[in-house]
């Protein structure tokens, strides 16, 4: 019956046609009417029941007088039997109306353009549907029986809506639970008889009677268990999270961190993280805002993706304080890299390269380490662990390779093992293993420190300086002899030959190549000069080159600021980069030196300690420039390791068994998985409203 009424009248109110189109209705003019009273009369299953309908009726004059309710209750519109009028209160009048039956006027019904065709009420419908009645005032169709019980109908409709929203809330909770854990939603067979339907369907039907009743007795075309509905719910939650992040970063200084990697489907993915100062938490925070697929890994493609993401979040490039990328050429190249493209949009952007300095060092000493196969190309902890494990189990590895060669019947395997044994069972391999073990232990210690999301630039710089000093201290005769003797003793124990130096004739002609002008008497001298010293020199040089002079100036200035020892030159640097008044900053430092409650001790050397002290003592209202400088400095990231953490979770979301996951779904799932705190705080009612709005049509379930 409802579907028929929808055919008879469109749901949106429209203006009635004039008398030239066939409408000849005489209507008694009312003295007054209110919107609320009119809605109480006309609510029901009819399709046009708002006061706007009466306003659009040319033969009715409306007055806004809400106090004249007594007159209104007696007001008659058009024919007294027109369903637009109030139902008679008198028992006899009501019985008379019921005896008359449905109001079915016959005249030339107005025509309305719907789409590309004219539609109108058809008089033959009276014969087909005896319960049907028509309002000449509203040009609307009504059910004679239902209209008398409109309150019951509305109440029932609200009950259905509440039940449907309860179903949606449970579906949303299931999606959040699975997404926060990075768990798969679907199985390989979603049929009812399958035992591998997936976690989403299993959780729906097993533990909740409301959902179980919905799946059993609900409309089969609106069970909301399909992959498309899952995607819509996931997208709705993702949209809400991104809106919250976007709202948080408005008119704030932000730092951009980005890194790229390949997923298990061999697609290049770029992770983009924003870092900004959260006033509520009184500390800098980092949020993943995008995981995007790259069609190309060149500079322009990466830069374009960055611009798109910032545009979607409504972040102005003028508010970008710094950008932090890894050390690959496309990102950090000084002439045409992504960093320089960002610098073109904002000259004040500070450029920072992450601790992938060590990746560059690795490539420079690749000839020495090419025998060692790393477990990971991006995790220095894995490299250090691999070297340590091989060193500890070296003799067992040799025995295992020998046994495989002697017992295998597969010629290809035997050839590979013979070649591998030849490389491993050599003095060069043993020396490289012994030499790299202590060096990698130093690197991995600093690398783990730099991976902390709470580390600041001053502590990071101190760690880098300590690492540099450790490399320099290793570069001496004593340290080399310890390493060489350890390698030599291991070779003697395992009966590995120590090669002699090939003596060569010194060239009679002078040139720039050292090898043609000099040769070494012993293997010890050769390895010390050409391997050990050269590797350490390359590491120290790379560390020096990675830290630009301009960056060091900022770090030194903030370091002195934290100790209240800032001079005018350093204050000028902070004024230029942080947009604060130099005079105000210097004045506040003088006042802080005389403040009896000023922060003292170890916390005074950290930006986080000052920020906390300012908040606890309400000093940020007094020392505004000092507080702004420290907060701004805390927004600058040390590394892009937040992107690396996102990539670690990417391996959970997009596995070999889920390698065909669509990009949009994967991006939304990654956001929910990485930003678990924001995901947990999403309200189901928000998700339902977003779920309704992301499609251009009405959902099948009334929500």
Secondary structure, DSSP 8 states (H G I E B T S, - for coil): -HHHHHHHS-SS------GGGT--------S-B-HHHHHHHH-SSSS--SHHHHHT-TT----B-TT-HHHHHT---SSTTSTTS---SSHHHHHHHHHH-S----S---EEEETTEEEE--TTHHHH-TTEEEETTTTEEEEHHHHTTHHHHHHHHHHHHHHHHHHHHHHHHHHHHHHHTT-----S--STT-S---HHHHHHHHS-HHHHHHHHHS-GGG---SHHHHHHHHHHHHHHHHHHHHHHHTTS-EEEEEEEEE-TTS-EEEEEEEEEEETTTTEEEEEEEEEEEES--SHHHHHHHHHHHHHHTT--GGGEEEEEE-SSHHHH-TTTSHHHHHHHH-TT-EEEE-TTHHHHHHHHTHHHHTTS--S-SS-HHHHHHHHHHHHHTHHHHHHHHHHHHHH---HHHHHHHHHHHHHHSSHHHHHHHHHHHHHHHHHHHHHHHHT-TT--HHHHHHHHHHHHHHHHHH-SHHHHHHHHHHHHHHHHHTT------------SS--S-GGGT---SSHHHHHIIIIIHHHHHHHHHHHHHHS-HHHHHHHHHHHHHHTT---HHHHHHHHHHH---HHHHHHHHHHHHH-TT---SGGGGSHHHHHHHHHHTTGGGT-HHHHHHHHHHHHS-S--HHHHHHHHHHHHHS-GGGTT--HHHHHHHHHHHH-HHHHHT--HHHHHHHHHHTSSS--SS--
